[in-house]
Amino acid sequence: MSKRQVVVDYGLCEANAICMGINAEVFHVDDDDNLYILKPDITAETERDVAEAIRRCPRQALSIAEVDD
């Protein structure tokens, strides 16, 4: 069984926190400008926000991946 998760390419990410502004329960940028994915599993509740964060990421550092359980 696979599930969908939001992933970040840290080589591209500038930690500008646009994603955190869209959903702070999924994305967190700390005081040292490090991005953390707090809830990587995409759910019905987070799907719209994750898609918006992916769309608005200026460096296109976010994506969705299918992962096995």
Backbone as JSON Lines, residues from 0, in Angstrom:
{"i":0,"aa":"M","n":[0.85,-1.19,0.0],"ca":[0.0,0.0,0.0],"c":[0.89,1.24,0.0]}
{"i":1,"aa":"S","n":[0.56,2.18,-0.85],"ca":[1.35,3.41,-0.89],"c":[0.52,4.59,-0.42]}
{"i":2,"aa":"K","n":[1.22,5.63,-0.04],"ca":[0.55,6.85,0.37],"c":[1.28,8.02,-0.27]}
{"i":3,"aa":"R","n":[0.64,9.15,-0.29],"ca":[1.24,10.35,-0.88],"c":[1.79,11.23,0.23]}
{"i":4,"aa":"Q","n":[3.0,11.72,-0.01],"ca":[3.65,12.61,0.95],"c":[4.21,13.82,0.24]}
{"i":5,"aa":"V","n":[4.24,14.93,0.95],"ca":[4.92,16.12,0.44],"c":[6.4,15.99,0.79]}
{"i":6,"aa":"V","n":[7.24,16.3,-0.2],"ca":[8.68,16.22,-0.01],"c":[9.31,17.54,-0.45]}
{"i":7,"aa":"V","n":[10.49,17.79,0.08],"ca":[11.2,19.04,-0.24],"c":[12.58,18.71,-0.79]}
{"i":8,"aa":"D","n":[12.96,19.4,-1.83],"ca":[14.31,19.32,-2.36],"c":[15.11,20.42,-1.66]}
{"i":9,"aa":"Y","n":[15.9,20.02,-0.66],"ca":[16.62,21.01,0.15],"c":[17.71,21.71,-0.65]}
{"i":10,"aa":"G","n":[18.12,21.16,-1.78],"ca":[19.07,21.83,-2.65],"c":[18.47,23.05,-3.34]}
{"i":11,"aa":"L","n":[17.15,23.05,-3.49],"ca":[16.45,24.17,-4.11],"c":[15.81,25.12,-3.11]}
{"i":12,"aa":"C","n":[15.42,24.59,-1.95],"ca":[14.63,25.36,-0.97],"c":[15.41,26.55,-0.42]}
{"i":13,"aa":"E","n":[14.75,27.71,-0.43],"ca":[15.32,28.92,0.15],"c":[14.71,29.25,1.51]}
{"i":14,"aa":"A","n":[13.81,28.42,1.99],"ca":[13.15,28.59,3.29],"c":[12.53,29.98,3.43]}
{"i":15,"aa":"N","n":[11.83,30.41,2.39],"ca":[11.21,31.74,2.43],"c":[9.86,31.73,3.14]}
{"i":16,"aa":"A","n":[9.39,30.56,3.55],"ca":[8.21,30.4,4.42],"c":[6.87,30.7,3.75]}
{"i":17,"aa":"I","n":[6.83,30.77,2.45],"ca":[5.53,30.9,1.78],"c":[4.66,29.69,2.12]}
{"i":18,"aa":"C","n":[5.25,28.5,2.08],"ca":[4.5,27.28,2.39],"c":[3.98,27.31,3.83]}
{"i":19,"aa":"M","n":[4.8,27.8,4.76],"ca":[4.37,27.88,6.16],"c":[3.2,28.84,6.31]}
{"i":20,"aa":"G","n":[3.21,29.91,5.53],"ca":[2.09,30.85,5.55],"c":[0.8,30.24,5.05]}
{"i":21,"aa":"I","n":[0.92,29.24,4.18],"ca":[-0.27,28.56,3.66],"c":[-0.79,27.54,4.67]}
{"i":22,"aa":"N","n":[0.1,26.78,5.29],"ca":[-0.33,25.8,6.3],"c":[0.81,25.54,7.29]}
{"i":23,"aa":"A","n":[0.74,26.18,8.44],"ca":[1.78,26.06,9.47],"c":[1.71,24.73,10.21]}
{"i":24,"aa":"E","n":[0.66,23.95,10.01],"ca":[0.61,22.63,10.63],"c":[1.39,21.6,9.82]}
{"i":25,"aa":"V","n":[1.61,21.88,8.54],"ca":[2.37,20.98,7.67],"c":[3.81,21.46,7.53]}
{"i":26,"aa":"F","n":[4.0,22.75,7.33],"ca":[5.32,23.32,7.05],"c":[5.78,24.22,8.2]}
{"i":27,"aa":"H","n":[7.07,24.13,8.55],"ca":[7.6,25.01,9.58],"c":[9.0,25.46,9.18]}
{"i":28,"aa":"V","n":[9.24,26.76,9.21],"ca":[10.57,27.32,9.01],"c":[11.02,27.9,10.35]}
{"i":29,"aa":"D","n":[12.16,27.4,10.84],"ca":[12.63,27.85,12.15],"c":[13.42,29.15,12.04]}
{"i":30,"aa":"D","n":[13.91,29.64,13.15],"ca":[14.63,30.91,13.21],"c":[15.96,30.88,12.44]}
{"i":31,"aa":"D","n":[16.46,29.68,12.15],"ca":[17.71,29.54,11.39],"c":[17.44,29.29,9.9]}
{"i":32,"aa":"D","n":[16.19,29.53,9.47],"ca":[15.79,29.34,8.07],"c":[15.92,27.9,7.59]}
{"i":33,"aa":"N","n":[15.53,26.97,8.43],"ca":[15.46,25.56,8.05],"c":[14.0,25.17,7.91]}
{"i":34,"aa":"L","n":[13.64,24.56,6.77],"ca":[12.28,24.09,6.55],"c":[12.13,22.67,7.06]}
{"i":35,"aa":"Y","n":[11.05,22.44,7.8],"ca":[10.7,21.11,8.28],"c":[9.29,20.79,7.8]}
{"i":36,"aa":"I","n":[9.11,19.54,7.36],"ca":[7.78,19.06,7.01],"c":[7.25,18.36,8.26]}
{"i":37,"aa":"L","n":[6.3,18.99,8.93],"ca":[5.79,18.46,10.2],"c":[4.83,17.3,9.99]}
{"i":38,"aa":"K","n":[4.03,17.37,8.94],"ca":[3.06,16.32,8.63],"c":[3.19,15.99,7.15]}
{"i":39,"aa":"P","n":[4.12,15.08,6.81],"ca":[4.35,14.79,5.39],"c":[3.21,14.05,4.69]}
{"i":40,"aa":"D","n":[2.44,13.25,5.43],"ca":[1.36,12.49,4.8],"c":[0.25,13.43,4.35]}
{"i":41,"aa":"I","n":[-0.12,13.32,3.09],"ca":[-1.18,14.16,2.55],"c":[-2.52,13.53,2.88]}
{"i":42,"aa":"T","n":[-3.37,14.32,3.5],"ca":[-4.71,13.87,3.89],"c":[-5.75,14.72,3.16]}
{"i":43,"aa":"A","n":[-6.99,14.34,3.31],"ca":[-8.06,15.13,2.71],"c":[-8.05,16.56,3.25]}
{"i":44,"aa":"E","n":[-7.64,16.71,4.51],"ca":[-7.62,18.02,5.14],"c":[-6.46,18.89,4.66]}
{"i":45,"aa":"T","n":[-5.34,18.27,4.26],"ca":[-4.17,19.06,3.88],"c":[-3.92,19.1,2.37]}
{"i":46,"aa":"E","n":[-4.64,18.31,1.61],"ca":[-4.36,18.19,0.17],"c":[-4.42,19.52,-0.57]}
{"i":47,"aa":"R","n":[-5.42,20.32,-0.31],"ca":[-5.57,21.6,-1.0],"c":[-4.42,22.56,-0.64]}
{"i":48,"aa":"D","n":[-4.07,22.64,0.64],"ca":[-3.0,23.53,1.08],"c":[-1.64,23.08,0.53]}
{"i":49,"aa":"V","n":[-1.4,21.78,0.52],"ca":[-0.13,21.27,-0.02],"c":[-0.03,21.6,-1.51]}
{"i":50,"aa":"A","n":[-1.1,21.41,-2.25],"ca":[-1.09,21.75,-3.68],"c":[-0.83,23.24,-3.89]}
{"i":51,"aa":"E","n":[-1.42,24.08,-3.05],"ca":[-1.2,25.52,-3.14],"c":[0.25,25.87,-2.81]}
{"i":52,"aa":"A","n":[0.82,25.23,-1.8],"ca":[2.22,25.48,-1.42],"c":[3.15,25.07,-2.55]}
{"i":53,"aa":"I","n":[2.88,23.93,-3.18],"ca":[3.69,23.48,-4.31],"c":[3.6,24.49,-5.44]}
{"i":54,"aa":"R","n":[2.42,24.95,-5.73],"ca":[2.21,25.89,-6.83],"c":[2.91,27.22,-6.57]}
{"i":55,"aa":"R","n":[2.91,27.68,-5.33],"ca":[3.44,29.0,-5.0],"c":[4.92,29.01,-4.61]}
{"i":56,"aa":"C","n":[5.54,27.85,-4.48],"ca":[6.95,27.8,-4.09],"c":[7.8,28.44,-5.2]}
{"i":57,"aa":"P","n":[8.52,29.53,-4.87],"ca":[9.26,30.24,-5.9],"c":[10.4,29.43,-6.53]}
{"i":58,"aa":"R","n":[10.93,28.47,-5.81],"ca":[12.03,27.65,-6.32],"c":[11.57,26.26,-6.79]}
{"i":59,"aa":"Q","n":[10.26,26.0,-6.71],"ca":[9.72,24.69,-7.09],"c":[10.42,23.56,-6.33]}
{"i":60,"aa":"A","n":[10.63,23.79,-5.03],"ca":[11.34,22.84,-4.19],"c":[10.42,21.79,-3.56]}
{"i":61,"aa":"L","n":[9.11,21.99,-3.68],"ca":[8.15,21.05,-3.07],"c":[7.53,20.18,-4.14]}
{"i":62,"aa":"S","n":[7.24,18.95,-3.77],"ca":[6.56,18.02,-4.68],"c":[5.83,16.97,-3.87]}
{"i":63,"aa":"I","n":[5.1,16.13,-4.57],"ca":[4.38,15.01,-3.95],"c":[5.02,13.73,-4.44]}
{"i":64,"aa":"A","n":[5.25,12.81,-3.51],"ca":[5.84,11.52,-3.85],"c":[4.94,10.4,-3.34]}
{"i":65,"aa":"E","n":[4.89,9.32,-4.09],"ca":[4.22,8.1,-3.64],"c":[5.24,7.27,-2.87]}
{"i":66,"aa":"V","n":[4.9,6.93,-1.63],"ca":[5.82,6.13,-0.8],"c":[5.1,4.89,-0.3]}
{"i":67,"aa":"D","n":[5.85,3.82,-0.14],"ca":[5.28,2.59,0.4],"c":[5.22,2.66,1.9]}
{"i":68,"aa":"D","n":[4.17,2.05,2.46],"ca":[4.03,1.99,3.93],"c":[5.14,1.16,4.53]}
